[in-house]
C-alpha cells in the first residue's frame, strides 16, 4: 500500500498551508505471484482514524470524538484511488471530524462501500465542500435518488446559498445548499 504524505500546495499570507492528500494503493497480490488472480481489497475502519486504536483500561468510555480521532483541519483536498472499501460511517468521521475543512474530494473507480445517496447526505453536512467526484459507475436510479440538479448555467443570487458540484460516473450534477 502506498500512502502519500501530505504536501503543501500553496502558502497563504497568514502562514498557513493548503494540504492535499492522496490515499492510493498499488496492485497488491492477495496470493503469491504464481497464483495471482486479482487485487487485494483494503478496508478503512474507524480504528484507522483513531489516535489510540485500543482503549486503555480505566479510560473514560465517553471520550469526545474530537479527542478520539486524528484532527487534520488543514487538509482541503483528498483523493482516494485503488481498491478501497469505506463505509458511510467511516466517511462521516473522516469528512466531519478528521478533515472537516475539505473543499474537494475524489473517490476512485474502485472505491466502494457507500451509495450515492449516503455520500450526498454526508456531503450536505460539509460546510466547505465545493466539488466531489465519484468515479465509480452508478446507475441512473442511484443518482436520481440523491435528488441532484443536472442542468448547466445555474446561478445563485442569494448569498445564503451555494452550489456544490458533483461529478458522478463522468457526469456533472449540482446541489443547492445553505452557505
Beta strands, then each sheet from edge to edge (+ up, - down):
strand 1: 2-3
strand 2: 7-11
strand 3: 17-24
strand 4: 42-44
strand 5: 75-81
strand 6: 84-86
strand 7: 104-107
strand 8: 111-112
strand 9: 131-134
strand 10: 161-168
strand 11: 171-178
sheet 1: 1+ 3- 2+
sheet 2: 1+ 3- 5- 7- 9- 10- 11+
sheet 3: 4+ 6+ 8+
end
